[in-house]
């Protein structure tokens, strides 16, 4: 499971499979442009897709992508540099001649990175094609999530990938891990000495993580029917946040050391049972294009986790995510236990407001620490106040810019290892096929009311509002 030192050597070419697709158009092409502007991309980029385009059509697509998703082309020199790096290969991934043409387009490259920005059902076919064409030696492969759709398929995908590439050459990309706010969780935890003494079951009563979106499936109904909220968001994005919040201190700042601690957390999380899960579906979902009229797919999911470890024994972790909710926000609420003695008339056992630590991850990056402060006067009563730090800085790298650059340079820190991927699937596998039907919920709400019962004994859900304290 360790990373081969050889894989930290910089790649000398990038083959981008699915270059004409939506992901490349919205995310990857703007990231390539940003890398060129920073001087971090100087290698050939071979775009691969089924469309019978010429290079001029690809250039037009790149220009349109940057105008639509980078705001504007603000550096003409870098724009023309990016165009000069581009090559294009059209072909069917099932045809060996396509891979022969890719090999020719790569020229003298000896350490290419192959980026699979394609539908998951094509992963195995392309990986096997790369191996058969001799394009895997000293190369890397970047695989977009989802890594399988359950434990069995994840194991099969890993088996196929390992039949062609060593583990150190496989980069499983989850763009969420490239967000600055997500990276800061790890830094904040272990760069500050005041946190460690209270970061355990003795002082923390519960943890809530919310990832809410105020929009629906848009034009992606057919795709969403194949995944649902549990697979699409919770099993990867939210589990990664849990791991960063819960893991033990790594032995060193090293990709393998961090991944090893993540795996320990995933293996310590109890597999889900139906009683730990509430599924929801927003009203009107079944009328969306591409969605089955009797769809059982959840657009909302809330669950309760327990981590069976010395540090976290007995502390409930509540996760929820969904579409068509009240607002788009991603936030972590770490609820602290109240003081052991009811010394004042407005102690948390009476007021219901305990201290907490709040990480807002989106739409803004910030950290809030809530503490009680005495009001003026003779009475010993006070108010809960939040110390609030906004962390965003201008010029931050986008997640895809950061992760693309890391893959090309061979840095595994923000990517997912094989055993971590499979351990995360083990947690959700029991409820992927055996679960109750989803409850309907109103658009613009915080999900079905049945989700409230899941967390009722711990005070209910905290509904995030930017810049506000709990209950605000």
C-alpha positions, 0 to 999 in steps of 0.5 A: 500500500505504500507509494513508490518513490518512482511515482513522485517523478514529474510526468512528461505528458497528459492524456485527457480522456473525455476532453469534449465532455461536461467535466472537462468543459466546466472544470478541467480546461479552466484548471489547465489554463490556471496551471499554464498561467502559473508556469506549472504546465509545460507538457503536451496535453493529448485530448481524447474523445469519440467526436470526430473533431479537428484541432481547430474545433478543440481550440474553439471548445477551449476558448468557449470553456474559458469564457464561460467558466473562467470569467474571461481570458485575462492572459493572452500569452498563457491562452496561446501557450495552452493551445500550443500544448494541445493535441487531439485523438478521436476514436472508440475506446474499444478499438485498439487503434485509438490507443495506437493513435494516442501513443503516436500523439504522445510522441517521445513521452515516457511518463504520461499521466492518463486522466479518465474524465469519462463515465465510470462504465468506461474505466475498465475498458480504457485501463485495459486498453492502456495496458494492451497498448504499452501505455502504462509503463512508468505512467499514472492513471487518474480515475474520477469518482465514483470508485465503484458503486458498492464494495464488490464493484470497487474491489473489481475496479481496483483489481482491473486497475492493479492488473495494469498499474501499481497502486502508486501509479493510481490516483483516485480523485475526489475534487472535494479534497482539493478545497482549501477549507477541507485541507485546513481541517487537517492543519487546524487540528494538528497545528494548534495545541489548544485543541487536542486536550478536548478533542475526544469523547470526554468533551465532545457530545456530538458532531454534525456535518451538513452538505446542502444544495439549493438546486435539484438534479438539473439535466443530470436526472439519468445519471443521478438515478444510477447513484443517489445521494448516499453514493454521490456525496456521503460515501466520499465527500462527507466520509473524507471530512469525518476522517480528517476530523476524527483521525489520530495524529499521523506519524509524519507529514507524508501521504501514506501516513495520513492515508493510513490514519484515515483507513483506521477511522473508516475501519472503526466506523460501524457498518450502517443499519437501517435504523441509522439512516433516513432517505428522502426525495424532493417533491417533483423529482420523479418528473425530472427528465431522465428520472423513473416515474416510480424512482426509489433514488434518494435526493436526501440522506441523513445518517448516524455514525459511531466510531468504535475507538478509544477517542470517539467511543459513544460520540454520535456523528450525524451526517446529512446531505441533499438537493433542493434544500433551504440553501447551499452550504457545507458546515461542520458543527462540533458540539461540546459538553456543558460544564459539569456543574450548574453554577449559573442560572443560564447554564447550558443545561437550562439554556440549551446552548453549549459551546461549539466549534464550527467549520464552514467549508462552503460557500465561504471558508471560516471557523467559529468558536462559540463561548458564553459571555456575561451581560452587564449588570449584577446578575450572572447571566450571559449570551452565547457569542461566536468568535468568527474568523473568515479564512478565504484569501484572493487567488486561491487555487481551484480544487481541480487546479491543485489536484491536476498539478499534484497528479502530474507531479506525483503527490498522493496527499489529496488522493484516495488509497485503495484500502481507504476506498474499500473501507468506506464502501464497507460502511454503507454496503449493508444499506445500499440495497436493503433500505426503506423507501425515501420520504417526500420533502418539500423543496426549499426545506431542510429535508423530511421531518423523519430525519429529525427523529434521528438526532432528537436526543442530541438537540436536533439539527443545526441549520447553517446560516452564514455568519450566525451562531447556533439557533440564529 
